[in-house]
Amino acid sequence: MTTDKTIVLITGATSGIGLETTIALSKSSPSYHLLLGARNVEKGATALAKIQSEHGSALLSPIDVIHLDVTSAPTIESTASYLDSHFGRLDVLIQNAGIIVHHPCPTLENLRQTFETNVFGAKVLTEAMVPLLKKSTNPRVIYVSSEQGSITLRLDPEYKYKNTRGTEYKMSKAALNMLAACDRYEFREWGGKVTAFNPGWCVSNLTGEGGGG
């Protein structure tokens, strides 16, 4: 199947920034075909049902749920196959999936869990999507990062979040920023555009303040 719509894949889209991005894009224009990436298919279906129930007629672009866990090679491979067979390309990859480890655990375990999703998964997924992005006339990769990954701000004594904890998370976002910079440089030869986006502080499940926020 081919389509003239802009194919957008959003990871970690069952809640928080990923969910709100999906809703906002669908409301903004009928020109998108949005793929709501869900680590858990049931949660993805629940999220889509909630979107349709709460926003209904305001949705202009179609939304489909796709099973995608950035730490799972089989779901990455199946997503690539699905995109290739259904659309033949990918136009926009929004790498939103990310975690903060809130439960107490040894530092090494924290680092492994955090980097597995926030860095390793992002790198592997982008690599898998490059052949499909190359088939787009306007390919884009957007990494949802954080100012918490800024080394300059971390060393600024006037930085308003200087006392915020979470060294492992900050390290992962610094690494993600470097990944975005490397991709931006390397993808230029085939027209790929890469952005690292800082959404600022948001009330969500990621920050541990979700639910009623």
C-alpha positions in Angstrom: 0.0 0.0 0.0 1.2 3.5 -0.8 0.0 6.8 0.5 0.6 10.5 0.1 0.3 11.1 3.8 3.4 11.8 6.0 4.2 8.5 7.8 5.1 9.3 11.4 6.3 6.7 13.9 6.3 7.8 17.6 7.9 5.6 20.2 6.7 5.4 23.8 3.4 6.8 22.8 1.0 5.2 25.2 1.4 8.1 27.8 3.1 11.4 28.5 4.8 13.4 25.8 4.4 10.6 23.2 0.7 10.3 23.7 0.2 14.1 23.6 2.3 14.4 20.5 0.2 11.8 18.7 -3.0 13.7 19.7 -1.6 17.1 18.7 -0.4 15.9 15.3 -3.7 14.2 14.5 -5.6 17.3 15.4 -3.4 19.6 13.5 -3.7 18.2 9.9 -5.2 15.4 7.8 -1.8 15.0 6.1 -0.3 12.5 8.6 -0.6 8.8 9.2 0.4 8.3 12.8 1.8 5.1 14.2 1.5 5.0 18.0 4.4 2.9 19.2 3.5 0.7 22.2 5.7 -1.5 24.2 2.6 -3.3 25.4 -0.1 -3.9 22.7 -2.9 -3.9 25.2 -1.8 -0.5 26.6 -1.6 0.7 23.1 -5.1 -0.3 22.3 -6.3 1.3 25.6 -4.5 4.5 24.7 -6.0 4.7 21.2 -9.5 4.0 22.6 -9.1 6.8 25.1 -7.9 9.2 22.3 -10.8 8.4 20.1 -13.3 8.6 23.1 -12.0 12.0 24.3 -11.1 13.7 21.0 -13.2 11.9 18.4 -14.3 14.3 15.7 -11.3 16.6 16.4 -8.9 13.9 15.0 -8.0 14.6 11.4 -5.2 12.1 10.8 -5.5 8.4 11.2 -3.8 6.7 14.2 -2.7 3.0 14.3 -1.1 1.1 17.2 2.1 -0.7 16.4 3.9 -3.1 18.8 7.3 -1.6 19.3 9.7 -1.9 22.3 13.0 -0.1 21.6 14.8 -2.7 23.7 13.4 -5.6 21.8 15.1 -6.5 18.5 12.1 -8.7 17.3 9.6 -5.8 17.6 12.1 -3.4 15.9 12.4 -5.9 13.0 8.7 -6.5 12.8 8.0 -2.7 12.8 10.5 -2.2 9.9 8.8 -5.0 7.9 5.3 -3.6 8.6 6.4 -0.1 7.4 8.1 -1.5 4.3 5.1 -3.7 3.3 2.3 -1.1 4.1 3.9 2.2 3.2 7.3 1.5 1.6 9.0 4.2 3.6 9.1 6.2 6.8 9.0 10.0 6.8 9.4 11.0 10.5 10.8 9.0 13.4 10.0 10.6 16.8 12.2 8.8 19.3 10.3 9.6 22.5 10.6 6.4 24.5 12.6 7.0 27.7 12.7 6.0 31.3 13.9 7.2 34.7 14.6 4.4 37.2 12.7 5.4 40.4 13.0 2.2 42.4 16.1 1.7 44.5 18.7 -0.4 42.8 22.5 -0.7 42.5 24.1 2.0 40.3 25.2 -0.5 37.6 21.7 -1.9 37.3 20.3 1.6 37.1 22.8 2.6 34.4 22.0 -0.6 32.4 18.2 -0.1 32.5 18.4 3.6 31.7 20.9 3.4 28.8 19.2 0.3 27.4 16.1 2.3 26.7 17.3 5.9 26.4 20.4 5.3 24.3 21.0 1.8 23.0 17.4 1.3 22.0 17.3 4.7 20.2 20.5 4.0 18.3 19.4 0.5 17.2 15.9 1.6 16.2 17.2 4.5 14.1 19.7 2.2 12.3 16.9 -0.1 11.5 14.7 2.7 10.1 17.4 4.3 8.0 16.6 2.3 4.8 13.0 3.3 5.1 13.8 7.0 5.9 16.1 7.1 2.8 12.9 6.3 0.7 11.2 9.5 2.0 11.4 12.8 0.1 11.8 14.6 3.4 13.2 12.3 6.1 13.4 13.5 9.7 14.5 12.0 13.0 13.5 13.8 16.2 15.1 12.7 19.5 13.1 13.8 22.5 16.0 14.7 24.8 16.4 16.9 27.9 18.3 19.9 29.1 19.3 17.6 31.9 21.8 16.1 29.4 23.5 19.5 28.9 27.1 19.5 30.4 27.1 23.3 30.2 24.0 23.7 32.3 25.1 21.1 34.7 28.2 23.2 35.5 26.2 26.5 35.7 25.9 27.4 39.4 22.8 29.5 38.5 21.0 26.7 36.7 17.5 26.4 38.3 17.5 22.6 38.3 21.1 22.2 39.6 19.9 20.2 42.6 17.8 17.8 40.6 18.9 14.2 41.2 19.3 11.5 38.7 22.9 11.2 37.5 22.2 8.1 35.4 19.3 9.8 33.6 21.4 12.9 32.9 24.3 10.7 31.6 21.9 8.9 29.2 20.5 12.2 27.8 24.0 13.6 27.3 24.7 10.4 25.3 21.5 10.8 23.3 22.4 14.4 22.5 25.7 13.1 21.0 23.8 10.4 19.1 21.7 13.2 17.6 24.7 15.2 16.7 26.4 12.3 15.0 23.3 11.3 13.1 22.8 15.0 12.0 26.3 15.0 10.6 26.2 11.6 9.0 22.7 11.7 7.5 23.3 14.9 5.6 24.7 12.9 2.7 21.3 11.4 1.9 19.2 14.3 3.0 18.2 13.2 6.5 17.4 15.9 9.0 18.0 15.3 12.7 16.8 17.3 15.7 17.3 16.8 19.5 14.2 18.4 21.2 14.0 19.5 24.8 10.3 19.6 25.9 11.2 21.1 29.3 9.8 19.9 32.6 6.5 18.0 32.0 4.2 16.3 34.4 4.1 12.7 33.3 4.6 9.1 34.3 8.3 9.6 33.5 8.7 12.2 36.2 6.7 10.2 38.6 4.0 12.9 38.7 1.6 11.5 36.2 -2.1 10.4 36.7 -3.9 13.6 37.4 -1.4 16.0 35.9 
